[in-house]
Amino acid sequence: LSVSVDGGWSDWSDWGDCSKTCGSDATQSRARTCTFPAPSPDGKDCDGSVIANRNCLDVSPCPAQWSQWEPWEACTATCGSPFKGRVRHCVNPETNATVAKTQCGQLDGSTGVGGEPCTGLPSCPNATVPVLEPKDVSVAVGDTAVFQCRVSPSSERVTWFRQVDASDDPQSVTELTSKRFHVDPDGTLTIEGVLSSDEGTYICRANTYRGQALLKIKGEGLPLYMFAIIGVIAAAAVVVIILIVWSLCWIRINRYPKLKVSKRR
């Protein structure tokens, strides 16, 4: 006589590797088999799924990343030395939403703005020519640097850029947005509380022309945290001196106690 045997599940295997190293959509799987026991020809198969999936635990969010560069924009003019630009966006790879540029490493030289001069165009009649004065500025860390960009006619809008590294890579030119940078209506650029990282080439652009000047840092000086450390050391030295004086006084008082003088009758 043949005995009908229904199938039974084996134990689940260990969870496998995550499908991704970051992100909330990373998943992992485990499997089991219908072999404990295996069903006989006339027995029932196991009910349920062979494979189980779950979201990975303790997986960090994926870091933001730059999108692809958008196509080049048209040159800003048809004559002279105009500028053409292109942009890219810092996005969250999970949601594709735009996030702050600093999350994509804007501070280390990567930017979302790229540009380069247009070439091969004829000269412009009566073109607006920005004039930078002074040409170069040399200040100490913490001082204020001032660049002037005079244009004619004065109604022309002035835009400032900074070359964030020493290379000629046009993608290293980014429009200034820091709160320490102020551009007046007359085109004057003021940089308050200059940092050593502010050193570099500054570009003034108006209409189809642009000029540039160099900001140099005179001596590094002490960073702010060094002043804090010096203050802490000075305060600790004062405390040590007070403790030494107090200890000497205590020793003197206990070593030479006041003599008791008996009263004569």
Beta strands, then each sheet from edge to edge (+ up, - down):
strand 1: 27-31
strand 2: 51-55
strand 3: 65-66
strand 4: 83-87
strand 5: 90-91
strand 6: 113-117
strand 7: 131-133
strand 8: 136-139
strand 9: 145-150
strand 10: 158-163
strand 11: 173-175
strand 12: 181-183
strand 13: 189-191
strand 14: 200-206
strand 15: 209-217
sheet 1: 1+ 2-
sheet 2: 3+ 5-
sheet 3: 4+ 6-
sheet 4: 7+ 9- 13+ 12-
sheet 5: 8+ 15+ 14- 10+ 11-
end
